[in-house]
């Protein structure tokens, strides 16, 4: 079967990366977590005093972009691609609340988004890729063969993020996590540069009340139906 590009967009803590990773393993596709790329840039900014008290020194960041390299390396043990910042493994560090509280400010900067989009398109140029983020179907890959837009109720998303942080030994209140998600939603949907929005041809997937297994089964069927239709349409006409 031919390979396609799968774009998954949606709000924070809707399980985009969980679904994308499961699909990548099942289909033997490459998975790119674009949110991790912006988080890696955020770590660089925090380490280099480009962010101070949640205020970004934009000119300093723009001049530093040439020194920021974000890449992914496949982990054969976990069977996932993990993010590296200038050759350093930062997969765990990018998931902290400090990064979560600052990443929207970084990802809203035009020059940052332009650099990340160039990298993302290069990573996905050969298809056979699953990419999740905020603007994949609407901007990065507007011609992706399958676009999903994921959402879930606010309290469900909050509990998922809270459970994730606690599994890593972090301690945050439900209210703090909820405020963070609400701020992320506002920042993501109102930023000037490629805001979070549903692509017109995206399939909405509300996973508030469905399991990960049900969700995966549903999307795999979508993909199989799409691939079968594409392959049948592209089949050479029989000679008579």
ChimeraX attribute file (.defattr): number of C-alpha atoms within 10 A of each C-alpha:
attribute: neighborCount
match mode: 1-to-1
recipient: residues
	/A:1	8
	/A:2	9
	/A:3	13
	/A:4	20
	/A:5	22
	/A:6	28
	/A:7	27
	/A:8	27
	/A:9	28
	/A:10	26
	/A:11	23
	/A:12	24
	/A:13	21
	/A:14	25
	/A:15	19
	/A:16	21
	/A:17	23
	/A:18	12
	/A:19	18
	/A:20	24
	/A:21	23
	/A:22	17
	/A:23	22
	/A:24	20
	/A:25	13
	/A:26	11
	/A:27	15
	/A:28	11
	/A:29	20
	/A:30	21
	/A:31	26
	/A:32	26
	/A:33	21
	/A:34	21
	/A:35	18
	/A:36	24
	/A:37	24
	/A:38	24
	/A:39	27
	/A:40	28
	/A:41	24
	/A:42	26
	/A:43	21
	/A:44	21
	/A:45	23
	/A:46	18
	/A:47	10
	/A:48	13
	/A:49	14
	/A:50	20
	/A:51	21
	/A:52	11
	/A:53	9
	/A:54	14
	/A:55	12
	/A:56	19
	/A:57	14
	/A:58	16
	/A:59	9
	/A:60	14
	/A:61	23
	/A:62	14
	/A:63	10
	/A:64	14
	/A:65	14
	/A:66	9
	/A:67	10
	/A:68	15
	/A:69	18
	/A:70	18
	/A:71	20
	/A:72	20
	/A:73	12
	/A:74	13
	/A:75	10
	/A:76	8
	/A:77	6
	/A:78	8
	/A:79	11
	/A:80	18
	/A:81	18
	/A:82	19
	/A:83	25
	/A:84	18
	/A:85	19
	/A:86	14
	/A:87	12
	/A:88	11
	/A:89	16
	/A:90	17
	/A:91	16
	/A:92	10
	/A:93	13
	/A:94	22
	/A:95	16
	/A:96	14
	/A:97	17
	/A:98	14
	/A:99	19
	/A:100	17
	/A:101	16
	/A:102	21
	/A:103	25
	/A:104	21
	/A:105	20
	/A:106	23
	/A:107	25
	/A:108	19
	/A:109	17
	/A:110	14
	/A:111	17
	/A:112	17
	/A:113	16
	/A:114	14
	/A:115	14
	/A:116	19
	/A:117	18
	/A:118	11
	/A:119	16
	/A:120	19
	/A:121	14
	/A:122	10
	/A:123	17
	/A:124	20
	/A:125	11
	/A:126	11
	/A:127	17
	/A:128	17
	/A:129	24
	/A:130	26
	/A:131	29
	/A:132	27
	/A:133	24
	/A:134	25
	/A:135	24
	/A:136	31
	/A:137	30
	/A:138	22
	/A:139	15
	/A:140	21
	/A:141	20
	/A:142	15
	/A:143	15
	/A:144	20
	/A:145	19
	/A:146	20
	/A:147	26
	/A:148	22
	/A:149	26
	/A:150	22
	/A:151	20
	/A:152	19
	/A:153	12
	/A:154	17
	/A:155	15
	/A:156	16
	/A:157	22
	/A:158	24
	/A:159	15
	/A:160	16
	/A:161	21
	/A:162	21
	/A:163	16
	/A:164	14
	/A:165	17
	/A:166	12
	/A:167	10
	/A:168	11
	/A:169	9
	/A:170	12
	/A:171	12
	/A:172	14
	/A:173	8
	/A:174	15
	/A:175	12
	/A:176	13
	/A:177	22
	/A:178	19
	/A:179	12
	/A:180	17
	/A:181	22
	/A:182	16
	/A:183	13
	/A:184	20
	/A:185	16
	/A:186	14
	/A:187	18
	/A:188	24
	/A:189	15
	/A:190	14
	/A:191	16
	/A:192	11
	/A:193	16
	/A:194	19
	/A:195	18
	/A:196	24
	/A:197	19
	/A:198	20
	/A:199	18
	/A:200	9
	/A:201	16
	/A:202	19
	/A:203	16
	/A:204	15
	/A:205	18
	/A:206	15
	/A:207	18
	/A:208	15
	/A:209	11
	/A:210	10
	/A:211	10
	/A:212	14
	/A:213	10
	/A:214	12
	/A:215	15
	/A:216	17
	/A:217	12
	/A:218	12
	/A:219	17
	/A:220	15
	/A:221	11
	/A:222	13
	/A:223	17
	/A:224	12
	/A:225	11
	/A:226	15
	/A:227	17
	/A:228	13
	/A:229	12
	/A:230	15
	/A:231	12
	/A:232	10
	/A:233	10
	/A:234	9
	/A:235	9
	/A:236	8
	/A:237	7
	/A:238	5
	/A:239	4
	/A:240	3
